[in-house]
């Protein structure tokens, strides 16, 4: 959530952020009104309680008509205090409910617009000319079937659409990717983490995934637990309700977990293969830093993502995501999109978001710097979303005979194997 003091002091900035997101600007005025009622009712409650306490000291000393009058006033005060308390609680609850609906403040340098209004910041690598090489590229599913690596038919039989099996070298390729990604993250100073896949509502809400992203979240009604769509959720909630000493920052974690997404609203999109699925594994980077360091940390996370994709020898570009395509927690987000030959376009493989103090306020995570205690900043960055990375590797490193060249960074994790060969089935 944002700082209420900032809202009061500069409501136009918050309105502009809501407008840039394509969200309801009227929410800002509703929140200002609720906050004013919350504060005024709080003052009213405090005044009545002070009078009530003063009266409590006067009554034992009073006699006769004076005492009767004071007792009458005490009865009225009791009712007034109760009513003021209820009014204060109602206004506070309304303020909190509205505050939770408000997205993070968009960074002023973020391009304004919708999904297609991003700005390309960098382009890396060389796109292969398969025509010049004398063959037409196969898509990842055809290659995966030739290699005995991907089985979507049995995935659908067992679990339904958008599920799959990774088999043989497909399974080994996932394990190689995960191990290589964790090795890079560990070398960069991240603490590796295996995180829970089920979290309580306060963890999911605290990271901002029960707002605009709620339709994509799986909920277990019987247990009131949520399946995470990313290990960002348990990593953000890891220090929930804690105060962290400033000299411990930055704290950096690399979480590996299964991820579950309903993919609501994606009917008809990416239905072939394993690009858009309901369950996948991912290595996620997560940072806790002082608020003044968040923009620099955002750049560092992006550099680690670029290092990873470069090591996989993939052509990719970096985009500055437009305001209307940001998640509610992000003040700014960069995506790294790899070239997918058979689609003839770049597709998202990694993203990194600066969430500033938005999540830490919701999760009550603070930093102690001397005598000052204040919210800190949180950031997240995908290092390796496995299925999409496999898609990019198979298509970009395929050879005319259906084999796939293994990037050097993965070879130590595949027993030195340099090429994935087709199998007879």
C-alpha angles and dihedrals in degrees: 000000000000126000110273090212090059089050091054094044098043111017091157090064090054092046090051090051092051090048092050090052091050089241132136110290091190087069088074094059092043089053093048090052093048091047091052090051090047093053097042093047089049091054090047091051092049092050093050093046090050090051090046091054092047090050090051089061094047100049098068090054096047127089139190120351092355091058092047090052092049092049090051090051090048091056091051091047091051090057092043092050091050091050092046091049091052091046091050092049092048093049091046092050091049091048092051093046092051092043091055089055093056117094125227118277110271114238110251093237095056112113110249119234144055136308095299096046096081121129120233108229103176142000123208135188132010125284110229120241100220091180090061088049090056104245141081114244119246119225121249095259094054090046091046091053092048090051093045086239107117130042114181096159093065090039088059091044092053102036111004134251120345093028125109147170123238106211136183110338089005090065091043090050091054091050090048092051093048093048093046092048093049089047091054092046093048091050088053091054102263119143109233114234136187104206137198116266092207122061138177121256094256090058093050094043092044093060092048099251097123093065122063091348095053093102090064096050124100113223127195102212097191093056099027090231130133129221107230121241089202137006086244085090100059091035091055092046093046091092096033113152092010135124112217122202112242093234089065092062136139097049112186126187132182109205126196117197146136112265126210126200129171091208089214111186094023095102108150094009120120093342094157120083128338105312096105113027141155097238130031142144124249143180109220130190117215129184136192112198141157110278093246090057098051098097092049090047089050089058091048092053090050090051091052090051091049090049090053096049091044090053088054088054093235126152108236145156133217119227133191101227116232122247096252091055097052121111113244092256097050124092088184135000135193122198126200109210122194123211113254107200100204091048092045093221146080117268130192116267102159138012135186126201134195105214094178109196095329098103097035091057091052093045096040096238113155140174124227112217108176106305093340121095116190141150116280130215127260129201134181135196134181111234099176128000096188107213096046090046090052089050091053094045095049095047099041097042099040122126131211094262093055095260121127126223113230115229111243094243090063099044097087088056092050097053092265093302111162099184134032106221128208115254129218111243 
